[in-house]
Amino acid sequence: MESRVVASLESIAAREWDALAPGGAPFTSHAFLAGLEQSGCVDGSTGWESAHVVLEDAAGLAAAAPVYLKRHSWGEFVFDFAWAQAYARAGLAWYPKLVVTVPFTPATGPRLLVRPDLDRAGVTRQLIATLEALAAERGASSIHVLFPDEADASTLEAAGWLGRRDCQFHWMNRGYRSFDHYLAGFTAEKRKKTKRERRRVAEAGIRFETWSGETLDEPRLDAIHALHRDTFLRHGHEPYLTRAFFTYAARHLGTALLVKAALWRDALVACAVFFRSSDTLYGRYWGAAADFHSLHFETCYHQGIEYCIEAGLARFEPGTQGEHKVARGFEPVLTRSAHFIAEPRFRHAIAHYLAREGHSIDAYAEAVRAHVPYRDKHHGAGE
């Protein structure tokens, strides 16, 4: 099995890449990752240099990892700024570093992609060894696998990489027949608040439509991107995703791209951009052109939950941070990352730090669980 590094996914056939991770995961798909490259979201000017590791055998593409050489730490959602500062104080260079991730996307999924007919354990060992060799070749201080699924995280930790965990808030579908059935598991006070929140939006005259990729023409995409961009500008910087990416995603991702459009007097006043797999909805971006009471909560959370119930999706990951999600039915869930630190002294120091941090994250998640709106704090609504 031979290894190589590719600077663009356009050099790899989409069907071969997608065969490594069957199941419809949208973010590790060839369409999503190639779209970031083709639309200028990921290139040298943005500080994300593609360096994807691939393994090939006689049958073709055998394994791969989406890898980027980086000279900053923006757009990752697993924060290592303090580590970079510590390296600088010691006279060492933290950058460049390698990240194995989906750019700008804090969603858990596969990162070590292996063709299903192969011995996964043996191939992942070779893939990890190739990553470590690439770091040495490129002079990288470290490698960071961000938001891997449980299997990949465990494999990397077994290989001696440092494990890190964080906390997000996810919604779980426990076989709900309707939104009202879901709310039946809330305490009376929380159920009343949620219904009032939704009623305020409806009483303002706002209605919602669901748009998927194949229904998104260029005028709609212009409006969606403008709302999305405005949200970033309000926080002082340009969005990570370019306008061209929205067109690329609509044309290549189809039903995996989903938009909840809030319409007032038939005008688009807000939208939330989602992606979906066969069992999960992912909330990614939002924007609004007008200020309506509770519109954010309805567009980004309640509409997403209702969609999951109607479509039979098992879970809803709305993104990072946001304790306000808890009152709306989202529960604390631990996420993972894995880190290879080349410098032995810093590897030892960071390992101690991660052990302490992990205990704090565990305690935080447990404390937050006490505030979920369900009568049964550990199981959500009943049957």
N, C-alpha and C positions, 0 to 999 in steps of 0.2 A: 504494500500500500504506500503510495507516494503522497507527499504533502507539498502544497504550494500556497502562496499568498496572492489574492486577487484584489485589485484596486477598484473594481466595479462589478456589481452583480450582473451587468449586461453581458459579461463574458460567460455567464453560466445559464444554461437553459432553465426556464422557470419550472418546467415539469420535474426536472431532476432535483432542484432545490426543494420544491414543495413536497416531494416524495420523502424527504428526510424527516418531516414533521407533519404527518397526516393528522386530520382532525379539525382542520379549518381554523387554526390559530391565526388571527389576522395580522399580528404585528411581526411575526417571524416569517411571514409569507414573502415570496419573491416580489410580489406586486408592491407591498408596503415599503420594503427596504430599498428596492430599486427606484421606487417613486421618490424617496427622500434624496437619492443621488441625482436622479434625472431632473428634479425640479430645483436644485440648488440649495436644498436644506442642509445637505451634508456634502461638503467639499472643503478644500484647503482654506477658503476664506472664512468659513464658519468655525474652524478649529476642529472639525471632525474629519479625519483622513481615513477612508476605508482601507482596511488591511485584513480582509476576511480570510480565515484559515480554512482550507479545504483538504480533504483526504480523498484520493481516488484509487480505485482498483480496476480490475479488468472489465467490470460491469459499468463503470462510470463513477459518478459522484457517490462516495461512500459515507462521508461525514463532513460537517462544516460547523463553523461558529461565526456569528456576525461580530467582527472585531473592528475597532477604531483606534487609531493612534491620536492621542489628544494632548494639547498643550494648555488646557484650562480645565475647569471642573464644572462648567455650566451645562444645564440640560440633562443632568444625570439623576437627580432626586435621591441619591445616596451620598451624603455630604462628607467630603474629605478635606475641606479647606484647612482645618486645624492640623491635619497631618502634613499638608503642603507647607504650612508655616513652620512646623517643627523641623522639617527637612531643611528649609531655608536658614533657620537659626543655627543649624548644625553645619552649614556650609555645603549642603548637598542639594541636588536638583530633583524635585518631585516630578517635574515634567521633562520629557514626554512620559506618558503612561499609556497602557493599553486598557480599553474597556470592552467587555463582551456584553452587549446589551442591545436594546432597541432604542435609538436616540429619542430623547424627549418623551419617553413613554414609561411611566412607573407602574407597569402591569406585569404580574407574574406570568411566566411561561417558560418553555424550553429554551435553553441556550446552547447546549451541546447536542447538535442535531446528528442523528445516526440513522442510516437506512435500516428499516425494520428487519430485513432478512439477515443482518449481521449480528455477531456477538457483541452486544452493547458494552459490556464491561471492558473487553479488550480494546475495542475501538476508542472508547472514551479515554482510556489510559494513554493511547497514542495521541489523541487530540489534545489532552492536557500537556503532554510532553512537548508537542509542537508549539503550543501557546508559550510555554516557558522558554523554549529556544528562540521564538520570535522576539520576546521581550529582551533577551540578552543581545540579539542581533541588532535591534533598533535602539538599544541604550535606554530602555524603559525602566523606570524605578519599580514598577509594580504592574499587576494585572488585576482588574476588578470585574467580576461577573455579577451583574446587577439584576435583581429580581428573577433569579432562576427558580424553576419549580422545585418541589421537594426532592425529586430524584437527583437532579443535577447538583443541588446544594449539598446533599449528602455525599455524592461522589467526590466533589471537590474537597470537602472537609476530610474525607477518608484519604485523599491524596496529600494531606498536610496543609491545605490552604486554611486561612483564618475565616471562620464563620461570623457573620454579623446579622442581627435581626432588627427590624423596625416594626412599626404598627400602622396599619391602615384600617379603614372602616368599610366593610363589605356587607351587602345584603344577600340573604340566603332565601331561596324559594323552598318552602316546606310544603309544597303541594297545594298552594292557595288556589281557590277556584275563582276569586275575584278580589278587587281591592278591598271591598267591605269584609270579605272573609279574612283577608290579611289583617285589617284593622281590628278584627274581633279579638285578636290576641293581645292588643294593647291594654294598658290600664285605662280606666274610664277618662281620667284627666287628659292623658296623652292622645287618646282617640278623638276627644272633643277638639283639642288644639289642631290636630292634623286636618280634621274635616273643616274647621273654620279657615285654616290656611288655604285649602283648596277652593272653598266657597268664595273667598275674597277675589281670587283670580277670575273665577267664572263670572262673578257679579260685575267685574270691571269690563266685561264684554270680550274677553280673550278666549279664543278657541285654538285648538292645536291640530296640526297635521303632521303626519309622519312621512318623511321623504327619504328614499334610499338612493344609492348611487346612480342607478339607471334613470331616475326621474329628475336628476339635478342638471338642468341646463346652465349655460354660462351666466345668464342674468341672476339666477338663484345663487350660483356659486359666488358671484360678485358680492351679493348682499350678505351671504353667510360669512365670507372671509372678512368683509368690512366690519361686521359685528365682532368677530373673533379678534381681529387686529386691534380694535378699539379697547378691548379688555386688557390686552398687553400694554398698550400705550398709556393707559391709566396708571399702570404700575411702573412706567418709566422706561420701557424697552420694546423693541420690535418683536413680533412673534417669531417662534422658531420655524413655523411652517409658512412657506411662501404661497402666494396665490396659485402658482403653477402646480403645487402639490395637490391642491383641492381638485383641480381638473384631472390630474393623473389618477388620484384615488377614486374619483367618481367613475372614470372610464375603466379602471382595472380591478377595483375591489367590488363593484356592484352592490349586492345586498349586504356585504360586510360593512359598508359605510351607511350610517343612519343619522338623520337629522330630525330632531323634534322642533318644529317651527311654531312659534307663538304668533298668532295673527290677531290684530285689532283693527276692526273695520277693513278687513282684507289686506292690511299692510303688515309686513313682517316687522315685529317690534323686538323679538328676542329669538334665540335659537340655542340649542345644545347639540354638539357634535358627538356622536357615539360611534363605536365600532363593535362588531359582535362576532362571536364564533358560534359553533353549534350549540354551546351550552352557557355562554357567558356574555353579558353586555358590559362594555367598557365606556365609562363617561370620560371625555377628554377635554372638550373646550366649550366655552359658553360666551355669549355676548348679548347685550341689550341696548336698544336705542331709546328706551323710555323707562321711567321709574314707576312700576306698579307694585303695590304691596304683595309680598310673598311670591313674586314672579320667578325669582331665582330658584327657590325651593321647589316650586311646581315644575318648572322646565327641566331642571337638572336631576331632580330626585324622584318626585312623585310620578312624573310621566315615564321615567325610566323603569321604576318598579312596576307600574301598570303594564308597560310593554312586556317586561319579563314574565308577568303572570299570564298575559294573553298568548305570548309566544312559547310558553313552557320552558323558558331558560332557567337554569339552576341557580345562577348567581349574578350579581351586579357589582362591579368594581368601579366606583365613581372617581378614582384618582387619589391623590395624597392629601394628608392633613384634614382639618375641618371637623372639629368635635361637634359642630352643629349638626352633622350628619347623624349622630347617635340618636337624637330625639326623633329622627324620622325613620328609624328602623334599621340603621346600619350598625353592625357589630364589630368590635375590635378583632382584627386578624393579624397574626404575625407574618411579616414578609422576610425574605432572606437575601443575603448577598454573600459572596466569597471573594477572598483577597489573597493574592500572592505578593508578598513583599520581598524584594531581592536582598535588601540590606539586613543581615541577621540581627543587629542590635535593635533596629527599629521594628523588625518583625516581632521580637520578644516584647518590646514596649507596647506595641499596638495590640498584641494578644492580651496583655493584662488589661488594657483599656477596654477592649471589646467584652471581656468577661464582666467587668463592672457595669458597662453600659447595658449589656444584655439583661442583667438582673433588674436594672431600672426600667427597661422596656417591658419586661414581664410584669412587674408590679404596676406599671401604668395601665397596661391592657386589662389587668384584673380589676383595677380601680374603676376604669371606664365602664366595664361590664355592669357595674352596679347601677348605671344610669340609663341602660337601654329601656325603651318604653314598654317592653313586654311584661305581662304578668309573671310569666316563667322566665327568669333572667338568663337561663342557660339554653332554652329550647325554643324561644319565640312562641308563636301562636300554636294552639293545639290543633287537633284534627277538626 
